[in-house]
């Protein structure tokens, strides 16, 4: 069968002034019926994409979609997205029915509003997968969770890159690693603001039995300790040598001020104190050797 939204090798069965007609080769292996099957036994490859010297039986690798008049048509231009795959595509424009994505074909790809996890705008780049709607048309969706794979070779502490595609407050940030594998930055690991469409670099913190990945935006503890301590000390110096935070400060306020968990903050200031860079009191932390007599004492105690 000729299948919508897929790359196929078809053969020329007829030549016309408008192009060549393609059909499934006689020796093709039978496939199970699917929603992608088209009720046609031949399809047009327009003249501007046809071989200069076409001959009957010549095989051509094409992608099958529908043109602006909703007619099945073949193209030798292979788009970055086919049924069963994912790709990051740019938003070309937004209309009354949804957003149109540029995927390199003459007809732009529709991303309906109902298939947008969060509203997109012109110029955005969005991670999408392809589906066939009730009208037998190809459309995009940002609901990619079920399309992501769980068979990566990544191990704990490997570095990965990916795109955030959904934020659920009770769970965390859902990420498509390599735009392909299913991953989550758990809520407990979110110490900075993220939004759908953000590209992130992260560390694999857990590989679950089902193959899904948990990610952390932070290094391993022994490495991250120096990073956190340096960040706290720079903020302390920028504030004039004193900040009204200590090891009993409210965790949420620590997160807002330093983008750290309370435990990470306590480890950082403990490290700085051990190195002789700060002192800790009930009023806050103070940089050793820096005159903080006029610095930030009017800030409320945390």
C-alpha angles and dihedrals in degrees: 000000000000106000130209118232095016139104112243139171107233131173132231112255100164139017124211139164089263095054136277131312117229131202137179111277115255091238094054116131113248115251133202114267113264141174088259093066114113122214091235132091096204136031136196123251103195120242095248089061099037122105115269090238106028119187132186113267094024110140122224131186108230144163117231122218139136125271128225090280091053094251121141109250138171127230134186088213105099111210123216090245130060134160109296096019136091132223141170109243132182121244107240098184143337121233138175093278100042143289126316117221127205109234099160099263130113091252116054119231118252120228103191119216091243090058094054115099087197127008115271128207137203111290095026121126113222135189109232143164127210128249139168114243128214090273091056093251128135114249137166129238133191089208091101102148095106093044095058121101127234100198102090122144093226119130134198112293093018114137116239140176128213149142126266107232103170140016120206111180095213093051110025135237120338113216134191104216110213084355084282117068130069115246142156134205098210119229090250089061096051107102097147133046118268132178137189110283095034116132112219140187114216147159124247105244099173137013108202124214090254090055097252116137132229113207136201126202088209133077124245110294097257091051097039092052093073092044092052094044091052091049093050092047093050090050090048092052092046088055091055099263102303136079125175094233129108141158093289097050120125111277094224092052090049089052092050094048102039106014087236136119115247091251092052090048092050091050091049097051090042088055092048091049091049088053090051095244099119144019124219125215139161088270098052144275124316131194112239114242095013121113104234097163092119099030124110098318087136091065113104118257113259 
